[in-house]
Amino acid sequence: MLLAVAGWLLAVPLGLAVAGALCADGPEGRPDGVFVANDIMAFGVIDGLRRAGVAIPGDTSLVGFDDLPQARWMASSKAAC
């Protein structure tokens, strides 16, 4: 299953909300991958999934869209909570 999320306003909080929804049903309800409309929203998804103990890319894959230079900082961080 793949989940696509779009939105620009309040991108980080929306990403956190998406991550919370993804984790609500436990590992069985989590998609294999998430595509978000922009990298800022991806930051929120990353933060929320890591808080829930989800490893990226181990448990769930994540793709952002606009290739911000800052996205490389998040991609290089391998820590999972």
C-alpha positions in Angstrom: 0.0 0.0 0.0 1.3 3.5 -0.8 -0.1 6.7 0.7 0.2 10.0 -1.1 -0.2 13.3 0.9 -0.4 16.8 -0.5 -0.6 20.2 1.2 1.5 23.3 1.7 0.0 25.2 4.6 1.4 24.1 8.0 3.4 21.4 6.3 5.4 20.2 9.3 2.3 19.9 11.6 0.4 18.2 8.8 3.3 15.7 8.4 3.2 15.0 12.1 -0.5 14.4 11.9 0.0 12.0 9.0 2.6 10.1 10.9 0.3 9.8 13.9 -2.5 8.5 11.6 -0.1 6.0 10.0 0.9 4.6 13.4 -2.7 4.4 14.8 -3.4 0.9 13.7 0.1 -0.5 14.5 2.5 -2.1 12.0 -0.2 -4.0 10.1 -2.0 -0.8 9.2 1.2 1.1 8.2 1.8 1.6 4.4 4.9 0.3 2.7 5.7 3.9 1.5 4.5 7.5 1.8 4.8 10.1 -0.9 4.5 13.7 0.3 4.1 16.8 -1.9 7.1 18.6 -0.4 10.2 18.1 1.6 9.0 20.3 4.5 6.0 18.0 5.0 8.4 15.0 4.8 10.3 16.5 7.8 7.1 16.3 9.9 6.4 12.7 8.7 10.0 11.7 9.6 9.8 13.3 13.0 6.4 11.7 13.8 7.4 8.2 12.6 10.7 8.3 14.5 8.8 9.3 17.7 6.6 6.3 17.2 9.7 4.0 16.7 9.2 3.5 13.0 12.5 3.1 11.1 12.8 4.9 7.8 13.5 3.3 5.4 13.5 0.0 7.3 9.8 -0.2 8.2 8.3 2.5 5.9 9.8 4.3 2.9 9.3 8.0 2.4 9.6 10.2 -0.7 9.5 14.0 -0.7 9.1 16.0 -3.9 10.9 19.4 -4.2 14.5 18.4 -3.4 15.4 21.1 -0.8 19.1 21.0 0.1 18.0 20.5 3.8 16.4 17.2 2.8 19.9 15.7 2.6 20.4 16.4 6.3 17.4 14.2 7.2 18.3 11.5 4.7 21.7 11.1 6.2 20.4 10.6 9.7 19.9 6.9 10.3 18.7 7.1 13.9 15.4 5.5 14.7 13.7 6.0 18.0 
